[in-house]
Amino acid sequence: MKKIEAIIKPFKLDEVKDALHEVGIQGITVTEAKGFGRQKGHTELYRGAEYVVDFLPKMKIEVVLDDALVERAIEAIRQAAATGRIGDGKIFVTNIEEVVRIRTGERGLDAI
């Protein structure tokens, strides 16, 4: 099993969710996040004062899935989240040792 964490632009969330659903992903976790990478933020003017906005709004999507679906899920996220501009985000893939469903005690793929 693998865990995919994707950091994307907020306005791309619905497109990514729909793309993952088409691949067969049933459950995702979404968290509002703030951060920056190469994008480095930007400068804004507020009431005549200039200030730097270096933590930009992002969405973090987490999905745990069977190894067989990983490449399709990565490609679905990549295509749905891409705008072609800096700040489109990142996708991280890590190994998951075990999953346990709290309600039933099911383990592994049955718990996903």
Secondary structure, DSSP 8 states (H G I E B T S, - for coil): -EEEEEEE-GGGHHHHHHHHHHHT----EEEEEEE-STT--EEEEETTEEEEE-SEEEEEEEEEE-GGGHHHHHHHHHHHH--SSTT-EEEEEEE----B-TTT--BGGGG-
